[in-house]
């Protein structure tokens, strides 16, 4: 039997644009176990949100992820609107979907280019990123920014789309269809891509469900879920489009799902823009306050469902804000997909879920910075989170008679020093 060794990837590695730590346990060239350590990027977004008013919070959650810098804001404002029973003008709904789908195209092309780079197919990388520039130009035309678009707000959007810009946008989108078809054919027909992706890193439908996989990672395994269809929001219930699924769950199918979704995104945007020609009126209901309550908002980000929970006490800022991003669910599936594969294939398998590590931020330990003294460990933080949750449930009368299941599970404040 080959001796088992550990091949570390991260937390700082040329493969990763952000720090996370993957320990590949290998026997020879074969991966037999994987340890995943997340949480290197904790920035305290949820806690910071409690010190911002509701409009400032939207700008804050844009910074969770540059590539999902409209997905988090859409989910956030929907949670605020749900908590405060705030209506949104119809025209704003079409604009939300337009910007969201432009971001999806931008994200999928970025991933496709990186996947080509990891495979040594640098021509695909350069062409994908070349046409991604056209998408960023459209976003700049619509929002004024290539990233962090600053479009969403409770009650609508901050900017309208000018009627004179609609033909320009449609023409630019038309110019993307042939290149996307070229990418589709390159992936489907190229023997190099087949050799490195077909049958590699398979996630079965059963495992996708068991891990709670989301987005293209789940749909590539035949798990037919999509928040845009299953829980219609923005303008998705008012336009025609199809959910793309495949059945093998390998790296190849994850690529195919994303490429075919590009066509659906263009289809959605074109319908939204055509609707804007006839749907007139304001793009903002201009709410003056958020009533006491709690709300949820979710959106189908490029990587899958992003979920926000907001609780309001009637003031101008949230008293609780919880975020769950899709990578937090998708990254653990690598524990299944990388087993039995070679070290050479492990990198593209880890990248196939299109991980966003900033989105998975979770604090592991709190340290007194001046003295370096450990204040709380992971179990303490879990305990305090549970206690805070039950405190809020008591205030709202939602808590049952059972005791908090993890209130006593954590260590003491002084433990672990």
Helices and strands as residue ranges (DSSP letters): E 4-9, E 21-27, E 30-37, H 45-49, H 54-62, H 71-84, H 90-118, H 122-143, E 152-153, E 156-157, H 163-189, H 191-197, H 205-211, H 215-219, H 227-230, G 236-238, H 251-276, E 293-301, E 304-312, E 318-324, H 327-330, G 331-333, H 334-337, H 343-351, G 358-360, E 366-368, E 373-376, H 378-396
